[in-house]
Amino acid sequence: MLAPAAVSSPAPPAVCPDCLARGWSWVRLRRCATCGRVGCCDSSRGAHAHEHHVRSGHPLVLSLDPGEDWAWCFADEVFLVRSGESGAGTSRRQPC
């Protein structure tokens, strides 16, 4: 009998697919916490992460920048930062 295979999530793309399709560049990438879709930040020409929120209603995006461990909630306009090893976090109102 075979042992069950470990299931792993594929690594998010290091590109904004919507910008790439248009030949645009982007500033930073965000990943939807609900479905995993990757889009560019609001500082980018396309603001595709925000566009995804508007179209899908998915409220939370995670930063894909190395060394950053935060999320932004579009619905509540809350910036969430993980702090310490306990997993406790803080929140503040600040655009991403």
Gaussian input, Z-matrix of N, CA and C with variables (Angstrom, degrees):
# hf/3-21g

backbone

0 1
 N
 C     1     B1
 C     2     B2     1     A1
 N     3     B3     2     A2     1     D1
 C     4     B4     3     A3     2     D2
 C     5     B5     4     A4     3     D3
 N     6     B6     5     A5     4     D4
 C     7     B7     6     A6     5     D5
 C     8     B8     7     A7     6     D6
 N     9     B9     8     A8     7     D7
 C    10    B10     9     A9     8     D8
 C    11    B11    10    A10     9     D9
 N    12    B12    11    A11    10    D10
 C    13    B13    12    A12    11    D11
 C    14    B14    13    A13    12    D12
 N    15    B15    14    A14    13    D13
 C    16    B16    15    A15    14    D14
 C    17    B17    16    A16    15    D15
 N    18    B18    17    A17    16    D16
 C    19    B19    18    A18    17    D17
 C    20    B20    19    A19    18    D18
 N    21    B21    20    A20    19    D19
 C    22    B22    21    A21    20    D20
 C    23    B23    22    A22    21    D21
 N    24    B24    23    A23    22    D22
 C    25    B25    24    A24    23    D23
 C    26    B26    25    A25    24    D24
 N    27    B27    26    A26    25    D25
 C    28    B28    27    A27    26    D26
 C    29    B29    28    A28    27    D27
 N    30    B30    29    A29    28    D28
 C    31    B31    30    A30    29    D29
 C    32    B32    31    A31    30    D30
 N    33    B33    32    A32    31    D31
 C    34    B34    33    A33    32    D32
 C    35    B35    34    A34    33    D33
 N    36    B36    35    A35    34    D34
 C    37    B37    36    A36    35    D35
 C    38    B38    37    A37    36    D36
 N    39    B39    38    A38    37    D37
 C    40    B40    39    A39    38    D38
 C    41    B41    40    A40    39    D39
 N    42    B42    41    A41    40    D40
 C    43    B43    42    A42    41    D41
 C    44    B44    43    A43    42    D42
 N    45    B45    44    A44    43    D43
 C    46    B46    45    A45    44    D44
 C    47    B47    46    A46    45    D45
 N    48    B48    47    A47    46    D46
 C    49    B49    48    A48    47    D47
 C    50    B50    49    A49    48    D48
 N    51    B51    50    A50    49    D49
 C    52    B52    51    A51    50    D50
 C    53    B53    52    A52    51    D51
 N    54    B54    53    A53    52    D52
 C    55    B55    54    A54    53    D53
 C    56    B56    55    A55    54    D54
 N    57    B57    56    A56    55    D55
 C    58    B58    57    A57    56    D56
 C    59    B59    58    A58    57    D57
 N    60    B60    59    A59    58    D58
 C    61    B61    60    A60    59    D59
 C    62    B62    61    A61    60    D60
 N    63    B63    62    A62    61    D61
 C    64    B64    63    A63    62    D62
 C    65    B65    64    A64    63    D63
 N    66    B66    65    A65    64    D64
 C    67    B67    66    A66    65    D65
 C    68    B68    67    A67    66    D66
 N    69    B69    68    A68    67    D67
 C    70    B70    69    A69    68    D68
 C    71    B71    70    A70    69    D69
 N    72    B72    71    A71    70    D70
 C    73    B73    72    A72    71    D71
 C    74    B74    73    A73    72    D72
 N    75    B75    74    A74    73    D73
 C    76    B76    75    A75    74    D74
 C    77    B77    76    A76    75    D75
 N    78    B78    77    A77    76    D76
 C    79    B79    78    A78    77    D77
 C    80    B80    79    A79    78    D78
 N    81    B81    80    A80    79    D79
 C    82    B82    81    A81    80    D80
 C    83    B83    82    A82    81    D81
 N    84    B84    83    A83    82    D82
 C    85    B85    84    A84    83    D83
 C    86    B86    85    A85    84    D84
 N    87    B87    86    A86    85    D85
 C    88    B88    87    A87    86    D86
 C    89    B89    88    A88    87    D87
 N    90    B90    89    A89    88    D88
 C    91    B91    90    A90    89    D89
 C    92    B92    91    A91    90    D90
 N    93    B93    92    A92    91    D91
 C    94    B94    93    A93    92    D92
 C    95    B95    94    A94    93    D93
 N    96    B96    95    A95    94    D94
 C    97    B97    96    A96    95    D95
 C    98    B98    97    A97    96    D96
 N    99    B99    98    A98    97    D97
 C   100   B100    99    A99    98    D98
 C   101   B101   100   A100    99    D99
 N   102   B102   101   A101   100   D100
 C   103   B103   102   A102   101   D101
 C   104   B104   103   A103   102   D102
 N   105   B105   104   A104   103   D103
 C   106   B106   105   A105   104   D104
 C   107   B107   106   A106   105   D105
 N   108   B108   107   A107   106   D106
 C   109   B109   108   A108   107   D107
 C   110   B110   109   A109   108   D108
 N   111   B111   110   A110   109   D109
 C   112   B112   111   A111   110   D110
 C   113   B113   112   A112   111   D111
 N   114   B114   113   A113   112   D112
 C   115   B115   114   A114   113   D113
 C   116   B116   115   A115   114   D114
 N   117   B117   116   A116   115   D115
 C   118   B118   117   A117   116   D116
 C   119   B119   118   A118   117   D117
 N   120   B120   119   A119   118   D118
 C   121   B121   120   A120   119   D119
 C   122   B122   121   A121   120   D120
 N   123   B123   122   A122   121   D121
 C   124   B124   123   A123   122   D122
 C   125   B125   124   A124   123   D123
 N   126   B126   125   A125   124   D124
 C   127   B127   126   A126   125   D125
 C   128   B128   127   A127   126   D126
 N   129   B129   128   A128   127   D127
 C   130   B130   129   A129   128   D128
 C   131   B131   130   A130   129   D129
 N   132   B132   131   A131   130   D130
 C   133   B133   132   A132   131   D131
 C   134   B134   133   A133   132   D132
 N   135   B135   134   A134   133   D133
 C   136   B136   135   A135   134   D134
 C   137   B137   136   A136   135   D135
 N   138   B138   137   A137   136   D136
 C   139   B139   138   A138   137   D137
 C   140   B140   139   A139   138   D138
 N   141   B141   140   A140   139   D139
 C   142   B142   141   A141   140   D140
 C   143   B143   142   A142   141   D141
 N   144   B144   143   A143   142   D142
 C   145   B145   144   A144   143   D143
 C   146   B146   145   A145   144   D144
 N   147   B147   146   A146   145   D145
 C   148   B148   147   A147   146   D146
 C   149   B149   148   A148   147   D147
 N   150   B150   149   A149   148   D148
 C   151   B151   150   A150   149   D149
 C   152   B152   151   A151   150   D150
 N   153   B153   152   A152   151   D151
 C   154   B154   153   A153   152   D152
 C   155   B155   154   A154   153   D153
 N   156   B156   155   A155   154   D154
 C   157   B157   156   A156   155   D155
 C   158   B158   157   A157   156   D156
 N   159   B159   158   A158   157   D157
 C   160   B160   159   A159   158   D158
 C   161   B161   160   A160   159   D159
 N   162   B162   161   A161   160   D160
 C   163   B163   162   A162   161   D161
 C   164   B164   163   A163   162   D162
 N   165   B165   164   A164   163   D163
 C   166   B166   165   A165   164   D164
 C   167   B167   166   A166   165   D165
 N   168   B168   167   A167   166   D166
 C   169   B169   168   A168   167   D167
 C   170   B170   169   A169   168   D168
 N   171   B171   170   A170   169   D169
 C   172   B172   171   A171   170   D170
 C   173   B173   172   A172   171   D171
 N   174   B174   173   A173   172   D172
 C   175   B175   174   A174   173   D173
 C   176   B176   175   A175   174   D174
 N   177   B177   176   A176   175   D175
 C   178   B178   177   A177   176   D176
 C   179   B179   178   A178   177   D177
 N   180   B180   179   A179   178   D178
 C   181   B181   180   A180   179   D179
 C   182   B182   181   A181   180   D180
 N   183   B183   182   A182   181   D181
 C   184   B184   183   A183   182   D182
 C   185   B185   184   A184   183   D183
 N   186   B186   185   A185   184   D184
 C   187   B187   186   A186   185   D185
 C   188   B188   187   A187   186   D186
 N   189   B189   188   A188   187   D187
 C   190   B190   189   A189   188   D188
 C   191   B191   190   A190   189   D189
 N   192   B192   191   A191   190   D190
 C   193   B193   192   A192   191   D191
 C   194   B194   193   A193   192   D192
 N   195   B195   194   A194   193   D193
 C   196   B196   195   A195   194   D194
 C   197   B197   196   A196   195   D195
 N   198   B198   197   A197   196   D196
 C   199   B199   198   A198   197   D197
 C   200   B200   199   A199   198   D198
 N   201   B201   200   A200   199   D199
 C   202   B202   201   A201   200   D200
 C   203   B203   202   A202   201   D201
 N   204   B204   203   A203   202   D202
 C   205   B205   204   A204   203   D203
 C   206   B206   205   A205   204   D204
 N   207   B207   206   A206   205   D205
 C   208   B208   207   A207   206   D206
 C   209   B209   208   A208   207   D207
 N   210   B210   209   A209   208   D208
 C   211   B211   210   A210   209   D209
 C   212   B212   211   A211   210   D210
 N   213   B213   212   A212   211   D211
 C   214   B214   213   A213   212   D212
 C   215   B215   214   A214   213   D213
 N   216   B216   215   A215   214   D214
 C   217   B217   216   A216   215   D215
 C   218   B218   217   A217   216   D216
 N   219   B219   218   A218   217   D217
 C   220   B220   219   A219   218   D218
 C   221   B221   220   A220   219   D219
 N   222   B222   221   A221   220   D220
 C   223   B223   222   A222   221   D221
 C   224   B224   223   A223   222   D222
 N   225   B225   224   A224   223   D223
 C   226   B226   225   A225   224   D224
 C   227   B227   226   A226   225   D225
 N   228   B228   227   A227   226   D226
 C   229   B229   228   A228   227   D227
 C   230   B230   229   A229   228   D228
 N   231   B231   230   A230   229   D229
 C   232   B232   231   A231   230   D230
 C   233   B233   232   A232   231   D231
 N   234   B234   233   A233   232   D232
 C   235   B235   234   A234   233   D233
 C   236   B236   235   A235   234   D234
 N   237   B237   236   A236   235   D235
 C   238   B238   237   A237   236   D236
 C   239   B239   238   A238   237   D237
 N   240   B240   239   A239   238   D238
 C   241   B241   240   A240   239   D239
 C   242   B242   241   A241   240   D240
 N   243   B243   242   A242   241   D241
 C   244   B244   243   A243   242   D242
 C   245   B245   244   A244   243   D243
 N   246   B246   245   A245   244   D244
 C   247   B247   246   A246   245   D245
 C   248   B248   247   A247   246   D246
 N   249   B249   248   A248   247   D247
 C   250   B250   249   A249   248   D248
 C   251   B251   250   A250   249   D249
 N   252   B252   251   A251   250   D250
 C   253   B253   252   A252   251   D251
 C   254   B254   253   A253   252   D252
 N   255   B255   254   A254   253   D253
 C   256   B256   255   A255   254   D254
 C   257   B257   256   A256   255   D255
 N   258   B258   257   A257   256   D256
 C   259   B259   258   A258   257   D257
 C   260   B260   259   A259   258   D258
 N   261   B261   260   A260   259   D259
 C   262   B262   261   A261   260   D260
 C   263   B263   262   A262   261   D261
 N   264   B264   263   A263   262   D262
 C   265   B265   264   A264   263   D263
 C   266   B266   265   A265   264   D264
 N   267   B267   266   A266   265   D265
 C   268   B268   267   A267   266   D266
 C   269   B269   268   A268   267   D267
 N   270   B270   269   A269   268   D268
 C   271   B271   270   A270   269   D269
 C   272   B272   271   A271   270   D270
 N   273   B273   272   A272   271   D271
 C   274   B274   273   A273   272   D272
 C   275   B275   274   A274   273   D273
 N   276   B276   275   A275   274   D274
 C   277   B277   276   A276   275   D275
 C   278   B278   277   A277   276   D276
 N   279   B279   278   A278   277   D277
 C   280   B280   279   A279   278   D278
 C   281   B281   280   A280   279   D279
 N   282   B282   281   A281   280   D280
 C   283   B283   282   A282   281   D281
 C   284   B284   283   A283   282   D282
 N   285   B285   284   A284   283   D283
 C   286   B286   285   A285   284   D284
 C   287   B287   286   A286   285   D285

   B1=1.4426
   B2=1.5234
   B3=1.3162
   B4=1.4532
   B5=1.5190
   B6=1.3154
   B7=1.4630
   B8=1.5226
   B9=1.3301
   B10=1.4674
   B11=1.5228
   B12=1.2993
   B13=1.4613
   B14=1.5212
   B15=1.3070
   B16=1.4614
   B17=1.5221
   B18=1.3009
   B19=1.4599
   B20=1.5195
   B21=1.3053
   B22=1.4563
   B23=1.5166
   B24=1.3073
   B25=1.4569
   B26=1.5174
   B27=1.3168
   B28=1.4563
   B29=1.5228
   B30=1.3179
   B31=1.4624
   B32=1.5245
   B33=1.3283
   B34=1.4647
   B35=1.5222
   B36=1.3177
   B37=1.4547
   B38=1.5256
   B39=1.3156
   B40=1.4650
   B41=1.5211
   B42=1.3112
   B43=1.4646
   B44=1.5246
   B45=1.3185
   B46=1.4631
   B47=1.5229
   B48=1.3244
   B49=1.4664
   B50=1.5290
   B51=1.3410
   B52=1.4639
   B53=1.5246
   B54=1.3344
   B55=1.4707
   B56=1.5252
   B57=1.3173
   B58=1.4618
   B59=1.5233
   B60=1.3194
   B61=1.4662
   B62=1.5272
   B63=1.3309
   B64=1.4677
   B65=1.5295
   B66=1.3357
   B67=1.4554
   B68=1.5223
   B69=1.3375
   B70=1.4587
   B71=1.5206
   B72=1.3268
   B73=1.4622
   B74=1.5295
   B75=1.3056
   B76=1.4630
   B77=1.5102
   B78=1.3313
   B79=1.4571
   B80=1.5292
   B81=1.3374
   B82=1.4667
   B83=1.5217
   B84=1.3200
   B85=1.4618
   B86=1.5195
   B87=1.3292
   B88=1.4623
   B89=1.5253
   B90=1.3305
   B91=1.4666
   B92=1.5205
   B93=1.3132
   B94=1.4597
   B95=1.5282
   B96=1.3280
   B97=1.4631
   B98=1.5244
   B99=1.3130
   B100=1.4601
   B101=1.5204
   B102=1.3233
   B103=1.4716
   B104=1.5259
   B105=1.3336
   B106=1.4571
   B107=1.5199
   B108=1.3127
   B109=1.4751
   B110=1.5282
   B111=1.3177
   B112=1.4597
   B113=1.5206
   B114=1.3224
   B115=1.4575
   B116=1.5138
   B117=1.3134
   B118=1.4614
   B119=1.5291
   B120=1.3270
   B121=1.4630
   B122=1.5271
   B123=1.3177
   B124=1.4621
   B125=1.5256
   B126=1.3351
   B127=1.4639
   B128=1.5222
   B129=1.3018
   B130=1.4630
   B131=1.5218
   B132=1.3037
   B133=1.4659
   B134=1.5330
   B135=1.3242
   B136=1.4619
   B137=1.5176
   B138=1.3365
   B139=1.4754
   B140=1.5321
   B141=1.3334
   B142=1.4612
   B143=1.5269
   B144=1.3413
   B145=1.4676
   B146=1.5312
   B147=1.3220
   B148=1.4684
   B149=1.5273
   B150=1.3200
   B151=1.4711
   B152=1.5306
   B153=1.3361
   B154=1.4652
   B155=1.5302
   B156=1.3296
   B157=1.4722
   B158=1.5322
   B159=1.3210
   B160=1.4692
   B161=1.5263
   B162=1.3244
   B163=1.4692
   B164=1.5278
   B165=1.3425
   B166=1.4665
   B167=1.5265
   B168=1.3328
   B169=1.4589
   B170=1.5159
   B171=1.3212
   B172=1.4634
   B173=1.5294
   B174=1.3306
   B175=1.4588
   B176=1.5255
   B177=1.3249
   B178=1.4611
   B179=1.5196
   B180=1.3545
   B181=1.4641
   B182=1.5202
   B183=1.3178
   B184=1.4614
   B185=1.5190
   B186=1.3230
   B187=1.4564
   B188=1.5220
   B189=1.3257
   B190=1.4628
   B191=1.5223
   B192=1.3329
   B193=1.4577
   B194=1.5271
   B195=1.3373
   B196=1.4656
   B197=1.5315
   B198=1.3123
   B199=1.4557
   B200=1.5167
   B201=1.3226
   B202=1.4638
   B203=1.5193
   B204=1.3134
   B205=1.4574
   B206=1.5218
   B207=1.3261
   B208=1.4504
   B209=1.5182
   B210=1.3265
   B211=1.4654
   B212=1.5205
   B213=1.3279
   B214=1.4689
   B215=1.5156
   B216=1.3188
   B217=1.4577
   B218=1.5215
   B219=1.3345
   B220=1.4614
   B221=1.5273
   B222=1.3181
   B223=1.4661
   B224=1.5275
   B225=1.3247
   B226=1.4658
   B227=1.5237
   B228=1.3354
   B229=1.4620
   B230=1.5205
   B231=1.3340
   B232=1.4559
   B233=1.5176
   B234=1.3264
   B235=1.4532
   B236=1.5221
   B237=1.3176
   B238=1.4627
   B239=1.5195
   B240=1.3345
   B241=1.4568
   B242=1.5135
   B243=1.3213
   B244=1.4595
   B245=1.5211
   B246=1.3222
   B247=1.4596
   B248=1.5165
   B249=1.3240
   B250=1.4526
   B251=1.5128
   B252=1.3189
   B253=1.4545
   B254=1.5161
   B255=1.3166
   B256=1.4573
   B257=1.5171
   B258=1.3392
   B259=1.4524
   B260=1.5139
   B261=1.3386
   B262=1.4604
   B263=1.5145
   B264=1.2939
   B265=1.4546
   B266=1.5079
   B267=1.3069
   B268=1.4458
   B269=1.5118
   B270=1.2860
   B271=1.4587
   B272=1.5119
   B273=1.3182
   B274=1.4518
   B275=1.5133
   B276=1.2923
   B277=1.4640
   B278=1.5211
   B279=1.3175
   B280=1.4592
   B281=1.5150
   B282=1.3158
   B283=1.4670
   B284=1.5140
   B285=1.3246
   B286=1.4585
   B287=1.5031
   A1=109.03
   A2=116.13
   A3=121.03
   A4=110.94
   A5=115.40
   A6=120.33
   A7=108.75
   A8=117.60
   A9=119.38
   A10=110.89
   A11=116.03
   A12=121.34
   A13=109.57
   A14=115.26
   A15=119.76
   A16=108.63
   A17=115.45
   A18=120.35
   A19=108.03
   A20=115.86
   A21=118.86
   A22=109.50
   A23=114.95
   A24=119.91
   A25=108.69
   A26=116.92
   A27=117.65
   A28=110.02
   A29=115.91
   A30=120.08
   A31=109.06
   A32=116.73
   A33=118.25
   A34=110.23
   A35=117.71
   A36=119.45
   A37=110.97
   A38=116.15
   A39=121.41
   A40=110.53
   A41=116.34
   A42=122.10
   A43=109.19
   A44=115.50
   A45=120.46
   A46=105.49
   A47=118.46
   A48=120.32
   A49=113.28
   A50=117.53
   A51=120.58
   A52=111.36
   A53=117.25
   A54=120.34
   A55=110.40
   A56=116.27
   A57=120.62
   A58=110.64
   A59=117.17
   A60=121.66
   A61=111.82
   A62=117.14
   A63=121.30
   A64=112.89
   A65=116.46
   A66=120.17
   A67=113.25
   A68=116.60
   A69=121.61
   A70=109.87
   A71=116.34
   A72=121.12
   A73=107.85
   A74=117.47
   A75=122.51
   A76=108.56
   A77=116.48
   A78=122.21
   A79=110.17
   A80=116.80
   A81=122.12
   A82=109.08
   A83=114.77
   A84=119.90
   A85=111.29
   A86=115.12
   A87=123.19
   A88=108.05
   A89=116.22
   A90=121.24
   A91=109.51
   A92=116.35
   A93=121.96
   A94=108.83
   A95=116.53
   A96=120.75
   A97=111.83
   A98=117.88
   A99=121.47
   A100=111.90
   A101=117.22
   A102=120.06
   A103=114.39
   A104=118.13
   A105=121.01
   A106=115.33
   A107=117.98
   A108=120.52
   A109=110.04
   A110=116.56
   A111=122.23
   A112=109.37
   A113=115.20
   A114=121.66
   A115=109.77
   A116=116.10
   A117=121.01
   A118=110.72
   A119=115.60
   A120=122.16
   A121=111.84
   A122=115.39
   A123=121.19
   A124=112.78
   A125=117.88
   A126=121.00
   A127=112.00
   A128=117.24
   A129=122.27
   A130=110.05
   A131=115.79
   A132=122.01
   A133=112.61
   A134=116.83
   A135=120.52
   A136=115.88
   A137=117.65
   A138=121.86
   A139=110.29
   A140=116.07
   A141=120.77
   A142=114.14
   A143=118.69
   A144=119.33
   A145=109.83
   A146=116.53
   A147=120.19
   A148=110.65
   A149=116.75
   A150=120.31
   A151=110.63
   A152=116.19
   A153=120.26
   A154=110.19
   A155=117.06
   A156=120.63
   A157=110.76
   A158=116.75
   A159=120.82
   A160=110.68
   A161=116.80
   A162=120.72
   A163=113.14
   A164=116.39
   A165=119.87
   A166=114.04
   A167=116.34
   A168=119.76
   A169=113.02
   A170=118.22
   A171=121.33
   A172=107.91
   A173=118.35
   A174=120.13
   A175=116.94
   A176=118.85
   A177=120.79
   A178=112.52
   A179=116.50
   A180=121.43
   A181=109.34
   A182=115.25
   A183=122.85
   A184=109.00
   A185=116.81
   A186=120.13
   A187=109.13
   A188=116.64
   A189=121.01
   A190=111.73
   A191=117.64
   A192=120.34
   A193=109.70
   A194=117.35
   A195=120.41
   A196=110.82
   A197=115.69
   A198=121.23
   A199=114.73
   A200=118.36
   A201=120.84
   A202=109.75
   A203=115.96
   A204=121.95
   A205=108.51
   A206=115.93
   A207=120.66
   A208=110.42
   A209=113.92
   A210=121.12
   A211=108.50
   A212=115.65
   A213=122.38
   A214=107.66
   A215=115.90
   A216=121.03
   A217=108.03
   A218=116.32
   A219=120.86
   A220=111.07
   A221=117.47
   A222=121.26
   A223=112.21
   A224=116.53
   A225=121.02
   A226=113.25
   A227=116.72
   A228=122.70
   A229=110.86
   A230=115.33
   A231=122.26
   A232=109.34
   A233=115.24
   A234=124.65
   A235=106.84
   A236=119.02
   A237=123.37
   A238=109.50
   A239=116.14
   A240=121.46
   A241=108.78
   A242=116.10
   A243=120.28
   A244=107.59
   A245=117.08
   A246=119.50
   A247=110.20
   A248=115.75
   A249=121.32
   A250=113.16
   A251=115.75
   A252=121.05
   A253=112.45
   A254=118.00
   A255=120.29
   A256=111.90
   A257=115.76
   A258=119.20
   A259=112.63
   A260=116.48
   A261=119.03
   A262=108.50
   A263=116.36
   A264=118.99
   A265=112.33
   A266=114.07
   A267=120.80
   A268=107.92
   A269=115.98
   A270=119.21
   A271=108.92
   A272=115.48
   A273=121.16
   A274=108.33
   A275=115.82
   A276=120.21
   A277=108.39
   A278=114.86
   A279=121.03
   A280=107.72
   A281=118.74
   A282=119.25
   A283=111.71
   A284=115.86
   A285=119.27
   A286=111.43
   D1=137.22
   D2=-179.63
   D3=-84.51
   D4=142.68
   D5=175.23
   D6=-74.52
   D7=146.13
   D8=178.29
   D9=-61.19
   D10=141.07
   D11=178.61
   D12=-76.32
   D13=144.46
   D14=175.70
   D15=-70.86
   D16=133.97
   D17=179.42
   D18=-97.13
   D19=127.62
   D20=177.89
   D21=-129.37
   D22=149.73
   D23=177.65
   D24=-78.02
   D25=139.36
   D26=176.03
   D27=-65.99
   D28=148.41
   D29=178.11
   D30=-64.04
   D31=139.57
   D32=178.58
   D33=-65.43
   D34=149.37
   D35=179.34
   D36=-65.15
   D37=149.53
   D38=178.99
   D39=-91.69
   D40=25.74
   D41=-179.92
   D42=-139.43
   D43=159.05
   D44=168.79
   D45=-92.00
   D46=108.75
   D47=-176.25
   D48=-57.71
   D49=-36.24
   D50=-179.62
   D51=-68.18
   D52=-42.72
   D53=177.05
   D54=-66.34
   D55=-42.76
   D56=-179.48
   D57=-58.36
   D58=-41.82
   D59=-179.86
   D60=-64.32
   D61=-26.59
   D62=-178.73
   D63=-97.51
   D64=-4.98
   D65=-177.59
   D66=78.42
   D67=20.72
   D68=-179.56
   D69=-94.71
   D70=159.18
   D71=171.06
   D72=-99.23
   D73=170.72
   D74=-179.38
   D75=-138.21
   D76=162.76
   D77=-178.13
   D78=-91.56
   D79=-58.81
   D80=-179.83
   D81=-141.91
   D82=160.91
   D83=-177.87
   D84=-111.49
   D85=147.48
   D86=176.86
   D87=-129.42
   D88=147.67
   D89=178.05
   D90=-118.17
   D91=132.88
   D92=177.84
   D93=-66.49
   D94=127.32
   D95=-179.98
   D96=-73.20
   D97=-17.67
   D98=-179.29
   D99=-84.27
   D100=-50.66
   D101=-172.84
   D102=-119.64
   D103=-9.57
   D104=177.75
   D105=88.84
   D106=-0.71
   D107=-179.86
   D108=-61.57
   D109=136.53
   D110=179.22
   D111=-101.73
   D112=135.78
   D113=176.69
   D114=-146.63
   D115=167.53
   D116=-178.75
   D117=-83.47
   D118=160.23
   D119=-176.82
   D120=-75.84
   D121=173.65
   D122=-179.22
   D123=-66.48
   D124=-20.50
   D125=177.33
   D126=-79.21
   D127=-10.99
   D128=178.67
   D129=-85.75
   D130=157.61
   D131=-177.71
   D132=-53.80
   D133=-43.59
   D134=-174.98
   D135=-86.85
   D136=-23.38
   D137=-175.88
   D138=44.88
   D139=48.04
   D140=-172.40
   D141=-70.72
   D142=-25.93
   D143=175.84
   D144=-65.43
   D145=-42.37
   D146=177.94
   D147=-67.61
   D148=-41.22
   D149=177.46
   D150=-58.13
   D151=-40.54
   D152=178.10
   D153=-61.77
   D154=-42.74
   D155=177.30
   D156=-58.78
   D157=-46.55
   D158=-178.23
   D159=-61.27
   D160=-43.43
   D161=-177.09
   D162=-75.11
   D163=-36.59
   D164=-172.64
   D165=-100.28
   D166=-25.33
   D167=-173.61
   D168=83.63
   D169=0.85
   D170=177.89
   D171=-71.85
   D172=119.10
   D173=-168.84
   D174=-87.44
   D175=-23.76
   D176=-167.27
   D177=-111.82
   D178=130.58
   D179=173.90
   D180=-121.36
   D181=149.32
   D182=178.42
   D183=-110.59
   D184=143.32
   D185=175.70
   D186=-71.82
   D187=138.94
   D188=175.27
   D189=-103.07
   D190=6.05
   D191=178.65
   D192=-70.89
   D193=136.32
   D194=178.35
   D195=-57.38
   D196=136.41
   D197=177.78
   D198=81.89
   D199=-2.99
   D200=178.17
   D201=-102.40
   D202=133.63
   D203=-178.38
   D204=-131.46
   D205=69.78
   D206=-178.35
   D207=-142.39
   D208=168.06
   D209=178.13
   D210=-138.41
   D211=159.05
   D212=176.38
   D213=-126.30
   D214=131.65
   D215=175.65
   D216=-102.25
   D217=109.76
   D218=179.08
   D219=-64.16
   D220=-38.80
   D221=-175.54
   D222=-64.07
   D223=-43.47
   D224=-177.37
   D225=-100.92
   D226=-4.19
   D227=-176.07
   D228=52.50
   D229=51.87
   D230=-179.12
   D231=-123.07
   D232=132.14
   D233=176.92
   D234=-94.61
   D235=121.48
   D236=-176.63
   D237=-109.41
   D238=127.94
   D239=-178.62
   D240=-122.34
   D241=128.72
   D242=176.00
   D243=-80.20
   D244=136.05
   D245=-179.32
   D246=-133.04
   D247=141.25
   D248=176.78
   D249=66.16
   D250=178.16
   D251=-178.27
   D252=-87.41
   D253=-10.15
   D254=-178.14
   D255=-74.90
   D256=-14.16
   D257=-177.71
   D258=87.08
   D259=-4.58
   D260=176.79
   D261=-66.88
   D262=148.54
   D263=-177.69
   D264=-133.86
   D265=174.32
   D266=176.31
   D267=-124.60
   D268=160.76
   D269=175.76
   D270=-134.92
   D271=150.38
   D272=175.57
   D273=-153.64
   D274=155.07
   D275=179.70
   D276=-86.25
   D277=113.36
   D278=179.99
   D279=-162.34
   D280=133.63
   D281=178.73
   D282=-68.06
   D283=153.18
   D284=179.05
   D285=-92.21

